[in-house]
Amino acid sequence: MNHLEESNQSYLNHFKFAWMVAFHMLFSFCFLLVHGLMPFIPMPKLFSIESMTRKMKKWDAYSKLRKLK
């Protein structure tokens, strides 16, 4: 059984979800890197560790729910 069948997604849905997660994590990485070098620049709440933790839990729940369908 291939990954798309296991996750019960079409190629396009899988692509959109994976890229949304990847870009969000990439932006978070960039803000954290800049903040680490220049701590006087505040982190946007959208890309904070707390926000990323909440988002990753939601993404994980979404992934598990897709498998049940």
C-alpha positions as CSV (number, residue, x, y, z in Angstrom):
1,M,0.0,0.0,0.0
2,N,1.4,3.4,-0.9
3,H,1.6,6.5,1.2
4,L,-1.2,8.3,-0.5
5,E,-3.6,5.4,0.0
6,E,-2.5,5.0,3.7
7,S,-3.2,8.7,4.4
8,N,-6.4,8.7,2.3
9,Q,-5.4,11.7,0.3
10,S,-5.2,12.6,-3.4
11,Y,-1.8,13.7,-4.7
12,L,-2.9,17.4,-4.8
13,N,-4.3,17.4,-1.3
14,H,-1.1,15.7,0.0
15,F,1.0,18.2,-1.9
16,K,-0.9,21.2,-0.5
17,F,-0.8,20.0,3.0
18,A,2.9,19.0,2.9
19,W,4.0,22.3,1.4
20,M,1.8,24.4,3.8
21,V,3.6,22.6,6.7
22,A,7.0,22.9,5.1
23,F,6.7,26.7,4.4
24,H,5.3,27.4,7.9
25,M,8.2,25.6,9.4
26,L,10.7,27.3,7.1
27,F,9.4,30.7,8.1
28,S,9.5,29.8,11.7
29,F,13.1,28.6,11.3
30,C,14.1,31.9,9.6
31,F,12.6,34.0,12.4
32,L,14.2,31.8,15.1
33,L,17.6,32.1,13.3
34,V,17.3,35.9,13.1
35,H,16.1,36.2,16.7
36,G,18.9,33.9,17.9
37,L,21.5,36.2,16.2
38,M,19.7,39.4,17.2
39,P,17.6,38.8,20.3
40,F,16.4,42.4,20.4
41,I,14.2,41.6,17.4
42,P,11.0,40.1,18.8
43,M,9.6,36.8,17.5
44,P,6.2,37.1,15.8
45,K,3.7,35.1,17.8
46,L,2.6,33.2,14.7
47,F,6.1,31.6,14.5
48,S,6.8,31.2,18.2
49,I,7.7,27.8,19.7
50,E,4.3,27.7,21.5
51,S,2.4,28.5,18.3
52,M,4.4,25.9,16.3
53,T,3.7,23.3,19.0
54,R,0.0,24.0,18.7
55,K,0.1,23.9,15.0
56,M,2.1,20.6,14.9
57,K,-0.5,19.0,17.2
58,K,-3.3,20.1,14.9
59,W,-1.5,18.9,11.8
60,D,-0.8,15.5,13.5
61,A,-4.5,15.2,14.5
62,Y,-5.5,16.1,10.9
63,S,-3.2,13.4,9.6
64,K,-4.5,10.8,12.0
65,L,-8.1,11.7,11.1
66,R,-7.4,11.4,7.4
67,K,-6.2,7.8,7.9
68,L,-9.5,6.9,9.6
69,K,-11.6,8.0,6.7
